[in-house]
Amino acid sequence: MLPDIGVFGPYTYLVTEVVFGALALALLIATDALRRAARTIVVLYPLAYVWDWYTLEVGVFEIPLRTGVELLWIPIEEHIFMIVVPALVVGIHELVNGPPTD
């Protein structure tokens, strides 16, 4: 059985983003990949934003355990998600594959 993280109430989604964001940051620091991750995030962010806004707008999913704070028509947690996910992917990629060999 999974632990009930809903105990954080409206901060549940934010707490998960902070936890996974900390893991992503640790991986990026350990692999010296902060700059590569930042470039990836900057390039992906506009597409991720449009995708996220659209799916929320048409009702593809609901986010009940969130703060309710919105920025540019989407929850603040979603903005953080759009940073954390690519950062985590780049951090894991760098950990598994090592530094570039160019």
Summary of the structure (lengths in Angstrom):
residues: 102
radius of gyration: 15.2
end to end distance: 46.0
largest distance: 47.7
contacts: 261
relative contact order: 0.21
helix: 71%
strand: 4%
